[in-house]
């Protein structure tokens, strides 16, 4: 079968022929419906070096945002019907530590000794015609479109987990929330916040078209610039936002979000651009929090799918055939995509 393979560090992936996988004990073979192309994939093949913390050992098939139809099951697996559609929970932990027992494999206590981080991150992923998945990692989609759903396993799960943790800050009237960065995750974050809270959603990005899409979803937008934080605070009546989510994670974006915070506010840095933040007692709102989150739990993903099936969230998707998957990654790197690139092997 054809697949997009990460062959060596700091090298663009290749589209090549690999053997069709066979499901092992406890696994399900999926015929891939869609596989999302994510900036984390770019980091895997562009940024990481051998031995660096977080680096995944090549070679393997990329693709950690996956959906598909059941093709076959391995030994010990029951309860799955051929042809049914599922979304894939990507993280794979040790399966027996306290975090994995809660379905939060992203925080596995044995991550340093696990053979890989996730499906598509160290283990063969879904940028192929078929992928094998632990049965535990499958979330049913019912009659929902599995192709459009593929990005939900990261681009929706990641903001959902971060937002869910911050909901106490947004409970009550007159609350304000800030979304920094309106790419795939930020656009879905606006939708999740609108569905789950009554807060005024303020959104900002350097791209005008991204802000227009967020505005169409109910956000109040603020353009980037030297007076950005002041403009955000003005929208809150001067008190600042009760929660903020930075989906970029660069030093300037963290600084903007931090400067926009209210007393007791919560800033969650979700983007992994490697930014740093300075803390000072007199320049930080009292009892405010700066924290971070990574991906989410499988319980969260079930809830994300429920929102998707209810029509509360819908990712912006640009579809590519598998033969054009490398072009999808090229456009992702060049910033030429207006939605999430989803590779569809059946096209």
N, C-alpha and C positions, 0 to 999 in steps of 0.2 A: 504494500500500500504506500501511497505518498504521504509524506510528513515533513513538517518544518523542524529541523534539528539544530540545536545549539551544539557545535562540534568542538570549539575551543574558545578560551577567554579572549575578550577584546576583538572578536571577529564576528562579522555579520552572519546570521544563520543561513542554512542552505535548505532548499527544497529537494528532497531526495527520496529514494525508495527504501523502505524498511519492512521487516516482517510484520504481518498482522498479529497483534497480541492475542494470547490465549488466557482466559480468566483462571486464576489460581483459586485455591480454597478461600472461601469467604468473599470472592470478587464477582463483579458483574462486568460483562463486555457490553459497551455501548457503541452503537453506530452514531458517530458524532453529528449532531444537528447544527451546533454553532460553537465557535471558540473565539472569545474576545482577545484582542491584542491590547496589552496593557504596558504602561511605562515601566512596570517592574520587570517585564521581559527584556526591555531595552537595557535596564541596569544589569541584568544577568549577563548579557553578551557584550555590553559596551564598557561597563564600569568596573566590575569585580575582577580581581586577580586571584590567581591560585593561592590558597592558604588564607586569604582575607576573611575575616568574620562575616558570615552571611553568604559567602560564595558557594555556589552549587557545582558539584563536580560534573564536567561534561563527559560524554555526550548524552543528551536526552531530547525527547520531543518537547517543544515549548507548548504553552497554553494552559493557564490555570483558571480560566473562566469558561466553564464547559457545560454543555447540555447535550442530551442525546436520547436515543431510543434503545431499549433493551434488545440486545441481539442474542446473548447467551449468558448462562450463569455457571460459576464454578462449584466445586464440591461444597456441600454444607449450606448452600444458599437456597432459600425458598421464599415464596411470596411475591415474586416478580413475574410479570407477564410479558412475553415478547411483543415488542412494538410500543410499549408504554413509554411516555416521555418523563425524563427526570432532569433535575438540575444537580450539578456536582458541587459538593462542599470540598474545596480544594485542600485545606490543611490536613496533614497526617502526622499525628504525634505518636508517642509510644503506646498510647491506648490504656495505660494503667496508672498514671500519676494523678494527683488530685485535680489538675486542670483538665486533662484529657477525660477524666470521669465525668466532668461537667460539660463535655462537648466543646471545650475551648482549647483545641489542639494548637492554636497559634501561640499559646503561652506554655507549651509542654515543658515540664521541668527537666526533661532529658533531651532537649533539643540539640545540645552539643554532641551527643553520641548517636542521634538518629541518623539513618542513612540518607535521608532527604527531608526537605521542609514541607513539600506539598506535591500534589499532582500538577505537573508542569513546572515545578521548582525542585529539580533534582530527580524526580521520577517522571517517566514519560507522561506527557499531557495530551491535550485534545486538539492540537494543531495537526490533525491527521484524520484519516477516514474512520479509525476506531480507537477506543481507549478503554483500558481496564480500570475499574474503580472499586475500592472496598464497599461492600453492600451498605455498610453503616453511613457512608458519605453521600447517599442518594436521597434527594428530596423530591417527592412527586409533583409534577406540574399539571396533571389532569389534562384538560383540553386546551390549556393555554399554549400560545405559540412558543415552542422551545428555542427557536432561532433568536428571536428578540429577547428571550429570557437569559441567554448565555451570560451577558455582562453582570447580571444581578448577583452572581456568586462572588464578586469582588466589588464592582463599581456601585452596587447597592448595599451589599452586606457591610462593607467597611464604614460608610457613613451611618448606616442604621445603628450599628453597635455603638459608635461614638455618640450619636444623638440620644439613644436610649439611656445611656449613662448620665446624660446631662438633663434629662427631662425634669428633675426636681427644680432646676434653675428656671424652667420655663412654665411651671405650673402657676396659674393665676392670671389676672388681667393686667394689661399694660406692659407686657414683657416684650423685649426686643432680642433678636438673635442675628448674628452676623455670619455670613458665608463668604470666605475668601478663596477665590479660585473656582471658576465655573466651567471646568472640564467635565469629563464623564461623571466623576464622583460628586462634584459640586452641584451639577444640574439635578442629580437624583436627590441630593441632600435638601435642595429647595423643595422638592416634591414631598419628601418625607416630613420635613418640618411643617409644611402647610397642612398635611394630613393629620399629624399627631398633636399639633399645638395650635393655640390661638395667637401665638406671638407674631409680631410684625417681623417679617424676614427681610433683612438688608443684605444685599449681595454686591460683590465687587470683583472686577477682573480687568485686565488690560485690553481684552478683546471686546469690541463693541457688539459684535454679533452674539457673543456668549451672554453679555448682559441683556441683550434684547430677548433672548430665549428665556432667561431667568425672569425678566419682567413679565413676559407672557404667561408665566406660571405663578404670578402674584407677588414677586419680590419687588422691593424698592431698591433701585440700583444706584451706586455711587461710583463714579469713574476714578481711576487711579490718579494720583497727583500729590503735590506737597501738602495740600489741605484735606487730604482724604479722611484722616482720623477725626478732624474737627467737623467735617460734613456728616460723618456717621454719628458723632455725639449730638450734633444739632437735631438729627432725626429722632433721637431718644429724649429730647427735652433737656439735654445736657448731662444726664446721669450715666450714660454709657449703656452698652449691651449687657444683658444678663448671661448670655452664652455666646461663644464664638467658635467657629470651626475653620481652621486653616488647612485647606486641601493642597497647598503648595509646600509649605514648610521651609521656605527660604528665610534668611535673616530679616529682610525688609518686610515680608508678609507677616511674620510673627510679630514684628515691632508694630505694624499697623493694627493688628488685632489686639495686642496688649494695650496700646494707647486708646483703644475704643472701649475698654472694659469698665463695667460698673462695680461698685463695692459689692463684694460677695459673688462676683461673676466667675464664670468658668471658661477658660480658653483651652480647647483641645486641638493639639497639633496632630493632624492626620497625615499630611504630606511628608514625604521623606527626602526633601531636597537638602537636608543636612544643615539647616540653619541653626543658629544659636541665639540665646536670649540673655540679656542682662537683667538682673534683679536688684532693685534698690528699695529699701523700706519706705522711703518718702515719695517715690514715684510709682509705687504699685498700689492699686486700690486695696483697702483693708479686706482681709479674709477672701481675697480672690485666689483662684487656683489656675495653675498652668500644668497641663497634663498631656498625655499622649495615649493613643490606642492603636492597635494593629489588627486588621481584619475583623473577625467576629466569631460567634459560636454557631454550631449547627442549629441550635434552638432559634437563634436570630434569623438564620436563613429560612427556616420554616415560616417565620413571621413575615419576612420579606416576600416570599412567594405568595403568601396570603394577601399582602398589599397589592402585588402585581396582578393577581387573579381578580381582585376587586376593582382594578382600574385606577388605583391611587398613585401608582408609579409606573412610568414607562421610559425606558432608556432611549436616548437618541442613537440610532444604529445605522451604520453604513456597511452594507454587505459586500464581501469579496469572495470569489471562488477560491478554492484551495490552490489552484495554479497561480493565483494572483496574491497569495499570502505575503510574499516578500515585499510586494509593492505596498501592502497595507502597513507593514513595519516601516518601510521607507517614509511613507506619508506621515505616520505617527511621529517618527523622529524629526521630520521637517515641520511639524506643526500645521499640516495641511488638512487635518480631519476636522469636521464640524460635529461629528458624533463618534461613538465607540465603533472601532473597526471590528466586525464580526466575520470570521472566516467560516464559510458554509461549504463543506465538502460535496454536498449534493447539487450545487450549482454547476 
